[in-house]
Amino acid sequence: MLASLLLAAIASGAPAFPPAGSYSYAASYNGEAVGKWSVSVKSAQAGPEIDENSTASLMGMQLAAQAVLTLSADLSPMRYDGHYRTPNQSPNVSVSLTPASATVVGLMTSQAQQLSLGAGTRHFVVIEPGLLAGLFALPAQLASWKEPTVTWITPTSAQAQVLTTGSPASQPRPAGLSASDVLLSIASPIAVSIWYDPATLVPDQIAVPSQNAVLTRVR
């Protein structure tokens, strides 16, 4: 089945992307289990769509999020909608994008913000810190574009920063991961390690060392 999907993608000229289906992840913070994240990949009219659901209990707070990330045929983000719940508020955020600009309605902004590509970059990615959808798509996006830098948009803060990949050579393989998994290392604006299956481009583990946070795929 997987081989057929990959051959069909190559034949059609479409970039490779994780197969349609549901993917579950367990979240830990400082080594303690804090919640569950999941994404569903489906085919939309323009390109892949990622639907995310997450729930967590962190420092006594109950948190939840739902998000939808819609990509174009070349895996560029077209639209992101997030609906978040915290003990004190239930904010909504959105990002609508063209190849060269983005309009963001974020938690920390009273009006829509217009953002442009960062210097030296040709693509946007939409990544909400603490959530999964944008990071789940990232290995496939960077593999397709073959670019070491892109513009990272954070929906809640309506900020655009340059994402730069780093060298994975010095990072040891976490225990329990497949020997075939490869590492995507993000150096800035925040260090993130994404171990993923090179055949399917599905992340098996995402770690943010500065936050002692890890998402591990549950099969």
MIKOL-982861 format. One line per field, with one value per residue: x, y, z of N, C-alpha, C, O in turn; residue number from 1; residue in one letter. Coordinates in nm, 2 decimals. Example, Ala and Ser with C-alpha at 12.3 -4.5 7.8 and 13.67 -1.06 7.14 Angstrom:
n_c1 = (1.32	1.28)
n_c2 = (-0.57	-0.22)
n_c3 = (0.78	0.71)
ca_c1 = (1.23	1.37)
ca_c2 = (-0.45	-0.11)
ca_c3 = (0.78	0.71)
c_c1 = (1.32	1.29)
c_c2 = (-0.33	0.00)
c_c3 = (0.78	0.79)
o_c1 = (1.42	1.34)
o_c2 = (-0.33	0.11)
o_c3 = (0.85	0.80)
k = (1	2)
r = (A	S)
//
This chain:
n_c1 = (0.08	0.19	0.41	0.27	0.14	0.36	0.47	0.27	0.27	0.51	0.48	0.28	0.40	0.37	0.48	0.62	0.44	0.33	0.12	-0.24	-0.44	-0.46	-0.26	-0.10	0.03	0.22	0.27	0.54	0.67	0.95	1.01	0.77	0.45	0.21	0.00	-0.20	-0.15	-0.28	-0.29	-0.47	-0.43	-0.55	-0.68	-0.73	-0.89	-0.70	-0.45	-0.27	-0.44	-0.41	-0.54	-0.56	-0.57	-0.54	-0.48	-0.39	-0.25	-0.10	0.11	-0.11	-0.30	-0.56	-0.55	-0.63	-0.65	-0.75	-0.68	-0.64	-0.45	-0.40	-0.26	-0.10	-0.06	0.22	0.30	0.31	0.19	-0.15	-0.36	-0.43	-0.61	-0.67	-0.81	-0.81	-0.80	-0.78	-0.76	-0.85	-0.93	-1.05	-0.91	-0.91	-0.72	-0.58	-0.43	-0.39	-0.25	-0.04	0.20	0.39	0.31	0.14	-0.15	-0.23	-0.43	-0.39	-0.35	-0.23	-0.27	-0.47	-0.56	-0.56	-0.25	0.00	0.24	0.56	0.78	1.08	1.42	1.60	1.45	1.21	0.98	0.70	0.64	0.40	0.39	0.29	0.41	0.43	0.23	0.13	0.07	0.21	0.48	0.47	0.43	0.66	0.91	0.84	0.79	1.04	1.20	1.08	1.12	1.39	1.54	1.74	1.65	1.36	1.06	0.92	0.61	0.44	0.13	-0.01	0.14	0.16	0.40	0.69	0.97	1.30	1.35	1.61	1.79	1.99	2.30	2.28	2.47	2.59	2.40	2.27	2.09	1.76	1.65	1.46	1.37	1.33	1.60	1.63	1.53	1.56	1.72	1.59	1.71	1.65	1.79	1.73	1.45	1.43	1.57	1.49	1.43	1.36	1.28	1.23	1.05	1.21	1.09	0.81	0.79	0.68	0.69	0.85	0.94	0.94	1.13	1.19	1.44	1.50	1.26	1.23	1.05	0.88	0.74	0.62	0.56	0.28	0.21)
n_c2 = (-0.12	0.13	0.15	0.18	0.42	0.60	0.56	0.65	0.92	1.00	0.95	1.14	1.37	1.50	1.62	1.41	1.31	1.24	0.95	0.94	0.93	0.86	0.98	0.92	1.07	1.07	1.30	1.44	1.62	1.74	1.47	1.36	1.23	1.43	1.47	1.41	1.41	1.44	1.39	1.41	1.31	1.42	1.42	1.73	1.97	2.13	2.04	1.85	1.82	1.88	1.79	1.87	1.76	1.82	1.75	1.84	1.83	2.06	2.17	2.18	2.30	2.27	2.21	2.25	2.20	2.26	2.24	2.33	2.28	2.37	2.28	2.36	2.22	2.20	2.18	2.42	2.63	2.72	2.80	2.84	2.75	2.79	2.68	2.73	2.63	2.74	2.76	3.03	3.15	3.13	3.14	3.22	3.17	3.27	3.21	3.32	3.26	3.36	3.29	3.48	3.65	3.69	3.69	3.75	3.67	3.70	3.59	3.78	4.02	4.29	4.36	4.24	4.12	4.19	4.00	3.93	3.74	3.63	3.76	3.62	3.38	3.16	3.03	3.00	2.85	2.73	2.73	2.65	2.70	2.43	2.29	2.05	2.03	2.19	2.12	1.85	1.85	1.95	1.80	1.68	1.91	2.05	1.86	1.85	2.11	2.16	2.34	2.52	2.72	2.88	3.09	3.11	3.13	3.22	3.17	3.27	3.49	3.64	3.67	3.67	3.47	3.37	3.04	2.82	2.54	2.29	2.11	1.76	1.59	1.55	1.46	1.22	0.91	0.88	0.64	0.36	0.43	0.36	0.22	0.31	0.57	0.92	1.23	1.56	1.86	2.16	2.47	2.74	2.96	2.84	2.56	2.25	1.90	1.66	1.34	1.12	0.89	0.81	0.69	0.73	0.99	1.05	1.19	1.04	1.12	1.42	1.68	1.94	2.07	2.29	2.33	2.10	1.92	1.66	1.49	1.18	0.93	0.71	0.38)
n_c3 = (0.00	0.09	-0.08	-0.32	-0.29	-0.28	-0.53	-0.69	-0.62	-0.71	-0.98	-1.04	-1.00	-0.76	-0.44	-0.19	0.10	0.43	0.45	0.42	0.71	1.07	1.34	1.65	1.95	2.25	2.51	2.70	2.98	3.13	3.18	3.27	3.20	3.02	2.85	2.55	2.20	1.87	1.51	1.21	0.88	0.57	0.23	0.07	-0.15	-0.26	-0.16	0.09	0.41	0.75	1.05	1.38	1.73	2.07	2.41	2.74	3.07	3.26	3.50	3.68	3.52	3.28	2.95	2.60	2.25	1.91	1.57	1.23	0.95	0.62	0.32	0.01	-0.33	-0.35	-0.10	0.04	0.30	0.31	0.48	0.82	1.11	1.44	1.75	2.08	2.43	2.75	3.12	3.16	2.92	2.58	2.31	1.95	1.66	1.34	1.02	0.70	0.38	0.10	-0.16	-0.10	0.11	0.43	0.63	0.96	1.23	1.56	1.90	2.05	1.92	1.83	1.58	1.24	1.12	0.88	0.72	0.58	0.37	0.52	0.49	0.24	0.22	0.07	0.13	0.35	0.67	0.91	1.24	1.56	1.87	2.10	1.99	1.73	1.45	1.25	1.29	1.23	0.96	0.87	0.80	0.55	0.40	0.40	0.28	0.03	-0.07	-0.04	0.10	0.33	0.50	0.60	0.64	0.95	1.08	1.37	1.50	1.74	1.84	1.61	1.47	1.25	1.19	1.10	1.02	1.07	0.97	1.14	1.20	1.23	1.32	1.58	1.75	1.96	1.89	2.02	2.26	2.17	1.92	1.57	1.38	1.13	1.13	1.06	1.13	1.16	1.23	1.39	1.42	1.48	1.51	1.76	1.92	1.79	1.77	1.53	1.48	1.22	1.00	0.70	0.48	0.50	0.59	0.83	1.15	1.43	1.68	1.85	1.99	2.22	2.35	2.52	2.66	2.78	2.67	2.50	2.23	2.15	1.91	1.92	1.85)
ca_c1 = (0.00	0.28	0.48	0.18	0.12	0.48	0.49	0.16	0.31	0.62	0.43	0.20	0.49	0.33	0.58	0.59	0.38	0.27	-0.01	-0.37	-0.46	-0.45	-0.13	-0.12	0.15	0.22	0.35	0.60	0.74	1.04	1.00	0.64	0.34	0.13	-0.11	-0.20	-0.16	-0.30	-0.32	-0.53	-0.40	-0.65	-0.66	-0.82	-0.90	-0.57	-0.34	-0.29	-0.49	-0.38	-0.63	-0.49	-0.64	-0.45	-0.52	-0.28	-0.26	0.04	0.12	-0.24	-0.39	-0.62	-0.53	-0.67	-0.64	-0.78	-0.62	-0.65	-0.35	-0.43	-0.14	-0.12	0.00	0.36	0.31	0.32	0.07	-0.25	-0.45	-0.42	-0.71	-0.65	-0.90	-0.74	-0.87	-0.70	-0.85	-0.90	-0.97	-1.06	-0.88	-0.90	-0.62	-0.59	-0.33	-0.41	-0.12	-0.01	0.34	0.48	0.26	0.05	-0.24	-0.24	-0.51	-0.34	-0.40	-0.17	-0.29	-0.61	-0.60	-0.49	-0.11	0.05	0.37	0.62	0.88	1.21	1.52	1.67	1.37	1.11	0.86	0.65	0.58	0.32	0.42	0.24	0.49	0.36	0.13	0.19	0.04	0.32	0.60	0.44	0.44	0.79	1.01	0.80	0.80	1.18	1.25	1.03	1.17	1.53	1.59	1.78	1.59	1.22	1.00	0.84	0.50	0.38	0.00	-0.06	0.21	0.16	0.54	0.76	1.11	1.36	1.38	1.73	1.82	2.12	2.37	2.23	2.58	2.63	2.29	2.25	1.95	1.69	1.62	1.32	1.34	1.38	1.74	1.62	1.48	1.66	1.70	1.58	1.75	1.62	1.88	1.67	1.46	1.44	1.62	1.39	1.48	1.25	1.32	1.12	1.07	1.24	1.00	0.68	0.80	0.60	0.77	0.83	0.97	0.97	1.18	1.23	1.53	1.49	1.14	1.22	0.92	0.89	0.62	0.66	0.45	0.22	0.16)
ca_c2 = (0.00	0.25	0.16	0.22	0.56	0.67	0.55	0.74	1.06	1.03	0.96	1.26	1.49	1.56	1.60	1.31	1.35	1.13	0.89	0.98	0.85	0.92	0.95	0.96	1.10	1.10	1.42	1.45	1.74	1.70	1.33	1.32	1.24	1.55	1.47	1.34	1.49	1.35	1.45	1.33	1.36	1.39	1.50	1.83	2.00	2.19	1.96	1.78	1.89	1.82	1.82	1.84	1.76	1.79	1.78	1.83	1.89	2.11	2.26	2.20	2.37	2.18	2.28	2.18	2.28	2.20	2.32	2.28	2.33	2.33	2.30	2.36	2.10	2.20	2.17	2.55	2.65	2.82	2.84	2.77	2.79	2.73	2.70	2.69	2.64	2.74	2.79	3.17	3.20	3.03	3.22	3.17	3.24	3.23	3.26	3.30	3.29	3.35	3.25	3.59	3.72	3.62	3.77	3.67	3.72	3.62	3.61	3.90	4.13	4.34	4.38	4.15	4.17	4.15	3.95	3.90	3.64	3.68	3.78	3.50	3.27	3.15	2.96	3.00	2.74	2.78	2.64	2.70	2.64	2.35	2.21	1.95	2.02	2.25	2.04	1.72	1.87	2.01	1.71	1.67	2.04	2.08	1.76	1.89	2.24	2.15	2.48	2.51	2.83	2.92	3.18	3.05	3.22	3.18	3.23	3.34	3.61	3.70	3.70	3.59	3.46	3.28	2.91	2.77	2.40	2.27	1.98	1.66	1.49	1.53	1.43	1.07	0.86	0.84	0.50	0.31	0.47	0.28	0.25	0.38	0.71	1.02	1.35	1.70	1.94	2.30	2.54	2.87	3.05	2.76	2.43	2.14	1.78	1.58	1.21	1.08	0.78	0.86	0.63	0.79	1.13	1.07	1.21	0.95	1.19	1.57	1.72	2.08	2.05	2.41	2.32	1.96	1.87	1.55	1.42	1.05	0.86	0.59	0.30)
ca_c3 = (0.00	0.10	-0.21	-0.43	-0.27	-0.31	-0.68	-0.74	-0.59	-0.80	-1.12	-1.06	-0.98	-0.63	-0.34	-0.09	0.22	0.51	0.40	0.49	0.83	1.20	1.41	1.79	2.02	2.39	2.54	2.83	3.02	3.24	3.20	3.32	3.10	3.04	2.76	2.42	2.08	1.75	1.39	1.10	0.74	0.46	0.10	0.04	-0.29	-0.31	-0.12	0.21	0.52	0.88	1.16	1.51	1.85	2.18	2.55	2.84	3.21	3.28	3.62	3.73	3.42	3.18	2.82	2.49	2.12	1.78	1.46	1.09	0.86	0.49	0.24	-0.14	-0.39	-0.33	0.05	0.10	0.38	0.26	0.58	0.95	1.20	1.57	1.86	2.20	2.55	2.88	3.22	3.16	2.79	2.46	2.19	1.82	1.58	1.20	0.92	0.55	0.32	-0.04	-0.17	-0.06	0.22	0.52	0.72	1.08	1.35	1.67	2.04	2.11	1.83	1.82	1.44	1.15	1.09	0.75	0.73	0.45	0.38	0.57	0.40	0.19	0.22	-0.04	0.17	0.48	0.75	1.02	1.36	1.69	1.97	2.19	1.91	1.65	1.30	1.17	1.30	1.17	0.81	0.83	0.73	0.41	0.34	0.37	0.18	-0.11	-0.11	-0.04	0.14	0.47	0.58	0.56	0.74	1.05	1.14	1.50	1.49	1.86	1.85	1.48	1.44	1.15	1.22	1.00	1.07	1.01	1.01	1.19	1.17	1.32	1.34	1.71	1.84	1.97	1.86	2.14	2.28	2.12	1.78	1.46	1.34	1.00	1.14	1.04	1.22	1.11	1.34	1.37	1.51	1.53	1.63	1.88	1.89	1.79	1.70	1.47	1.42	1.13	0.91	0.57	0.38	0.51	0.64	0.95	1.27	1.54	1.80	1.83	2.12	2.24	2.47	2.62	2.74	2.83	2.61	2.40	2.17	2.09	1.84	1.98	1.74)
c_c1 = (0.09	0.35	0.40	0.15	0.24	0.50	0.39	0.21	0.42	0.57	0.35	0.28	0.46	0.44	0.53	0.54	0.33	0.14	-0.13	-0.39	-0.45	-0.32	-0.14	0.02	0.13	0.32	0.41	0.67	0.82	1.03	0.87	0.53	0.25	0.00	-0.10	-0.22	-0.20	-0.33	-0.38	-0.49	-0.50	-0.62	-0.77	-0.81	-0.77	-0.45	-0.37	-0.35	-0.45	-0.47	-0.57	-0.59	-0.54	-0.51	-0.40	-0.32	-0.12	0.03	-0.02	-0.34	-0.43	-0.61	-0.58	-0.66	-0.69	-0.73	-0.63	-0.54	-0.37	-0.31	-0.18	-0.05	0.15	0.40	0.33	0.19	-0.02	-0.33	-0.43	-0.53	-0.69	-0.76	-0.85	-0.83	-0.77	-0.80	-0.92	-0.95	-0.98	-1.04	-0.89	-0.79	-0.63	-0.48	-0.38	-0.29	-0.13	0.14	0.43	0.43	0.17	-0.03	-0.27	-0.33	-0.47	-0.39	-0.35	-0.19	-0.44	-0.66	-0.51	-0.35	-0.07	0.20	0.43	0.73	1.01	1.31	1.59	1.59	1.26	0.98	0.82	0.63	0.50	0.33	0.38	0.32	0.39	0.25	0.21	0.18	0.16	0.45	0.59	0.46	0.58	0.89	0.97	0.82	0.95	1.24	1.21	1.10	1.32	1.60	1.62	1.72	1.45	1.17	0.90	0.74	0.44	0.24	-0.04	0.01	0.21	0.30	0.60	0.91	1.17	1.40	1.51	1.76	1.96	2.18	2.32	2.35	2.60	2.52	2.27	2.11	1.88	1.66	1.48	1.29	1.39	1.52	1.74	1.57	1.60	1.62	1.69	1.61	1.73	1.71	1.81	1.54	1.46	1.49	1.51	1.45	1.36	1.31	1.20	1.15	1.09	1.15	0.87	0.68	0.72	0.70	0.74	0.86	1.00	1.01	1.22	1.31	1.51	1.37	1.12	1.09	0.95	0.76	0.67	0.54	0.41	0.16	0.06)
c_c2 = (0.13	0.26	0.22	0.37	0.65	0.67	0.64	0.88	1.09	1.04	1.09	1.39	1.56	1.53	1.49	1.37	1.23	1.08	0.94	0.88	0.92	0.88	1.01	0.98	1.12	1.21	1.40	1.58	1.71	1.55	1.28	1.33	1.35	1.55	1.39	1.43	1.39	1.44	1.35	1.39	1.32	1.47	1.60	1.87	2.05	2.10	1.89	1.87	1.81	1.88	1.78	1.85	1.74	1.82	1.76	1.88	1.93	2.20	2.29	2.26	2.27	2.26	2.19	2.27	2.19	2.29	2.25	2.35	2.28	2.37	2.30	2.23	2.09	2.20	2.31	2.57	2.75	2.88	2.76	2.83	2.72	2.77	2.64	2.71	2.64	2.77	2.93	3.22	3.09	3.11	3.14	3.24	3.19	3.29	3.23	3.34	3.28	3.31	3.36	3.67	3.64	3.73	3.69	3.75	3.64	3.66	3.74	4.03	4.17	4.35	4.28	4.21	4.11	4.12	3.92	3.79	3.70	3.68	3.64	3.37	3.28	3.08	3.00	2.86	2.80	2.68	2.71	2.63	2.56	2.26	2.14	1.97	2.07	2.17	1.90	1.73	1.90	1.92	1.70	1.80	2.07	1.99	1.80	2.01	2.24	2.29	2.47	2.62	2.86	3.03	3.11	3.15	3.15	3.25	3.32	3.47	3.69	3.75	3.61	3.59	3.36	3.15	2.86	2.63	2.39	2.14	1.88	1.56	1.46	1.48	1.28	1.03	0.83	0.69	0.47	0.35	0.37	0.32	0.32	0.52	0.80	1.15	1.48	1.78	2.09	2.38	2.67	2.88	2.97	2.62	2.32	2.02	1.70	1.46	1.16	0.96	0.83	0.81	0.69	0.94	1.16	1.08	1.10	1.01	1.33	1.61	1.87	2.08	2.17	2.40	2.18	1.89	1.77	1.50	1.29	0.97	0.73	0.51	0.20)
c_c3 = (0.00	-0.03	-0.32	-0.41	-0.31	-0.46	-0.74	-0.73	-0.69	-0.95	-1.15	-1.05	-0.84	-0.53	-0.24	0.03	0.30	0.46	0.48	0.60	0.96	1.27	1.55	1.85	2.17	2.42	2.68	2.85	3.14	3.28	3.25	3.21	3.13	2.95	2.64	2.31	1.96	1.63	1.29	0.97	0.64	0.34	0.09	-0.11	-0.34	-0.28	0.01	0.32	0.65	0.98	1.29	1.63	1.96	2.31	2.64	2.97	3.25	3.40	3.68	3.64	3.32	3.05	2.71	2.36	2.01	1.68	1.33	1.01	0.72	0.40	0.09	-0.19	-0.37	-0.19	0.11	0.18	0.32	0.37	0.71	1.04	1.33	1.67	1.98	2.32	2.67	2.99	3.22	3.03	2.69	2.33	2.06	1.74	1.43	1.12	0.78	0.48	0.16	-0.04	-0.11	0.06	0.31	0.60	0.84	1.18	1.47	1.80	2.09	2.02	1.83	1.67	1.36	1.12	0.96	0.76	0.60	0.48	0.44	0.47	0.36	0.19	0.11	0.00	0.32	0.54	0.86	1.13	1.48	1.79	2.07	2.11	1.80	1.50	1.22	1.17	1.23	1.02	0.77	0.76	0.58	0.34	0.30	0.27	0.04	-0.16	-0.12	-0.01	0.29	0.56	0.52	0.67	0.82	1.10	1.26	1.51	1.62	1.87	1.72	1.45	1.33	1.18	1.12	1.07	0.99	1.06	1.05	1.15	1.27	1.36	1.49	1.81	1.84	1.94	1.99	2.14	2.23	1.98	1.68	1.42	1.20	1.01	1.12	1.11	1.13	1.23	1.31	1.47	1.56	1.45	1.76	1.84	1.90	1.71	1.66	1.41	1.34	1.04	0.77	0.46	0.38	0.54	0.76	1.07	1.37	1.67	1.77	1.97	2.11	2.36	2.57	2.70	2.80	2.79	2.50	2.36	2.11	2.03	1.91	1.87	1.79)
o_c1 = (0.07	0.37	0.44	0.15	0.23	0.54	0.42	0.18	0.42	0.61	0.35	0.23	0.52	0.50	0.41	0.59	0.30	0.05	-0.11	-0.36	-0.43	-0.28	-0.18	0.12	0.02	0.43	0.34	0.71	0.77	1.04	0.85	0.53	0.20	-0.09	0.00	-0.30	-0.16	-0.37	-0.35	-0.51	-0.54	-0.54	-0.89	-0.74	-0.73	-0.36	-0.49	-0.33	-0.46	-0.48	-0.54	-0.68	-0.46	-0.60	-0.32	-0.41	-0.03	-0.04	-0.05	-0.46	-0.35	-0.67	-0.57	-0.66	-0.67	-0.73	-0.64	-0.55	-0.36	-0.26	-0.28	0.00	0.20	0.52	0.35	0.08	0.03	-0.38	-0.41	-0.55	-0.69	-0.80	-0.84	-0.91	-0.70	-0.92	-1.02	-1.02	-0.92	-1.13	-0.87	-0.78	-0.69	-0.43	-0.41	-0.24	-0.21	0.20	0.54	0.51	0.12	0.03	-0.32	-0.32	-0.51	-0.47	-0.42	-0.12	-0.53	-0.78	-0.41	-0.34	-0.10	0.28	0.35	0.77	1.04	1.30	1.62	1.64	1.23	0.89	0.91	0.60	0.53	0.29	0.43	0.31	0.29	0.20	0.33	0.28	0.20	0.51	0.68	0.52	0.62	0.95	1.06	0.86	0.98	1.33	1.28	1.14	1.38	1.69	1.55	1.72	1.43	1.24	0.80	0.78	0.40	0.23	-0.09	-0.06	0.25	0.32	0.55	0.97	1.10	1.47	1.51	1.75	2.05	2.12	2.33	2.32	2.64	2.54	2.25	2.01	1.94	1.64	1.39	1.18	1.49	1.55	1.84	1.58	1.71	1.51	1.78	1.53	1.78	1.70	1.84	1.52	1.49	1.45	1.44	1.52	1.27	1.37	1.09	1.27	1.00	1.14	0.81	0.58	0.69	0.78	0.62	0.81	1.08	0.94	1.28	1.25	1.52	1.37	1.02	1.03	1.03	0.67	0.76	0.44	0.50	0.07	0.01)
o_c2 = (0.22	0.38	0.30	0.44	0.75	0.77	0.71	0.96	1.20	1.13	1.14	1.49	1.66	1.42	1.48	1.48	1.13	1.16	0.97	0.76	1.05	0.76	1.12	0.91	1.17	1.21	1.36	1.64	1.67	1.52	1.16	1.43	1.37	1.63	1.31	1.53	1.28	1.56	1.23	1.51	1.20	1.56	1.57	1.81	2.02	2.09	1.88	1.99	1.69	2.00	1.66	1.93	1.64	1.91	1.67	1.97	1.84	2.31	2.40	2.28	2.19	2.37	2.07	2.39	2.07	2.42	2.12	2.47	2.16	2.48	2.24	2.15	1.98	2.22	2.32	2.53	2.86	2.99	2.64	2.96	2.59	2.89	2.52	2.80	2.54	2.80	2.95	3.32	2.98	3.14	3.02	3.36	3.08	3.39	3.11	3.45	3.21	3.30	3.32	3.75	3.54	3.83	3.58	3.87	3.52	3.75	3.81	4.13	4.08	4.35	4.23	4.33	3.99	4.20	3.87	3.77	3.82	3.62	3.57	3.26	3.38	3.08	3.03	2.77	2.91	2.57	2.82	2.51	2.61	2.17	2.15	1.93	2.01	2.16	1.85	1.64	1.89	1.96	1.70	1.80	2.10	2.02	1.78	2.02	2.32	2.33	2.41	2.61	2.86	3.05	3.06	3.26	3.03	3.37	3.43	3.57	3.81	3.86	3.50	3.69	3.28	3.15	2.86	2.60	2.47	2.06	1.90	1.47	1.34	1.47	1.22	1.11	0.75	0.63	0.55	0.31	0.31	0.44	0.38	0.60	0.78	1.16	1.51	1.78	2.14	2.35	2.71	2.83	3.03	2.57	2.31	2.04	1.67	1.46	1.15	0.94	0.90	0.87	0.71	1.00	1.27	1.00	1.07	0.97	1.36	1.60	1.91	2.10	2.14	2.46	2.15	1.81	1.79	1.47	1.30	0.96	0.65	0.55	0.12)
o_c3 = (-0.08	-0.08	-0.40	-0.51	-0.37	-0.52	-0.84	-0.82	-0.75	-1.02	-1.26	-1.08	-0.81	-0.54	-0.22	0.08	0.24	0.42	0.60	0.59	0.96	1.26	1.57	1.82	2.21	2.37	2.77	2.76	3.24	3.39	3.26	3.13	3.24	2.98	2.62	2.31	1.97	1.64	1.29	0.95	0.64	0.34	0.09	-0.18	-0.45	-0.37	0.05	0.32	0.65	1.01	1.31	1.63	1.95	2.32	2.62	2.99	3.27	3.40	3.72	3.68	3.27	3.04	2.72	2.37	2.00	1.69	1.32	1.00	0.70	0.41	0.05	-0.12	-0.37	-0.15	0.23	0.14	0.27	0.36	0.70	1.05	1.33	1.67	2.00	2.33	2.68	2.96	3.27	3.03	2.70	2.26	2.06	1.76	1.41	1.15	0.76	0.50	0.10	0.06	-0.07	0.11	0.26	0.64	0.83	1.20	1.47	1.82	2.17	2.04	1.82	1.65	1.40	1.09	0.92	0.81	0.51	0.59	0.41	0.36	0.45	0.17	0.06	-0.08	0.40	0.47	0.91	1.12	1.52	1.81	2.12	2.17	1.78	1.42	1.12	1.07	1.18	0.95	0.66	0.66	0.50	0.22	0.19	0.20	-0.05	-0.27	-0.20	-0.07	0.37	0.68	0.39	0.77	0.77	1.16	1.26	1.52	1.60	1.91	1.72	1.40	1.32	1.21	1.06	1.17	0.87	1.18	1.01	1.08	1.39	1.44	1.52	1.93	1.74	1.96	2.07	2.04	2.24	1.93	1.71	1.41	1.16	0.91	1.15	1.15	1.05	1.33	1.21	1.59	1.68	1.34	1.86	1.73	2.00	1.61	1.74	1.31	1.40	1.02	0.71	0.36	0.27	0.52	0.79	1.09	1.40	1.78	1.68	2.07	2.01	2.47	2.69	2.81	2.86	2.87	2.41	2.44	2.02	2.09	1.96	1.80	1.71)
k = (1	2	3	4	5	6	7	8	9	10	11	12	13	14	15	16	17	18	19	20	21	22	23	24	25	26	27	28	29	30	31	32	33	34	35	36	37	38	39	40	41	42	43	44	45	46	47	48	49	50	51	52	53	54	55	56	57	58	59	60	61	62	63	64	65	66	67	68	69	70	71	72	73	74	75	76	77	78	79	80	81	82	83	84	85	86	87	88	89	90	91	92	93	94	95	96	97	98	99	100	101	102	103	104	105	106	107	108	109	110	111	112	113	114	115	116	117	118	119	120	121	122	123	124	125	126	127	128	129	130	131	132	133	134	135	136	137	138	139	140	141	142	143	144	145	146	147	148	149	150	151	152	153	154	155	156	157	158	159	160	161	162	163	164	165	166	167	168	169	170	171	172	173	174	175	176	177	178	179	180	181	182	183	184	185	186	187	188	189	190	191	192	193	194	195	196	197	198	199	200	201	202	203	204	205	206	207	208	209	210	211	212	213	214	215	216	217	218	219)
r = (M	L	A	S	L	L	L	A	A	I	A	S	G	A	P	A	F	P	P	A	G	S	Y	S	Y	A	A	S	Y	N	G	E	A	V	G	K	W	S	V	S	V	K	S	A	Q	A	G	P	E	I	D	E	N	S	T	A	S	L	M	G	M	Q	L	A	A	Q	A	V	L	T	L	S	A	D	L	S	P	M	R	Y	D	G	H	Y	R	T	P	N	Q	S	P	N	V	S	V	S	L	T	P	A	S	A	T	V	V	G	L	M	T	S	Q	A	Q	Q	L	S	L	G	A	G	T	R	H	F	V	V	I	E	P	G	L	L	A	G	L	F	A	L	P	A	Q	L	A	S	W	K	E	P	T	V	T	W	I	T	P	T	S	A	Q	A	Q	V	L	T	T	G	S	P	A	S	Q	P	R	P	A	G	L	S	A	S	D	V	L	L	S	I	A	S	P	I	A	V	S	I	W	Y	D	P	A	T	L	V	P	D	Q	I	A	V	P	S	Q	N	A	V	L	T	R	V	R)
//
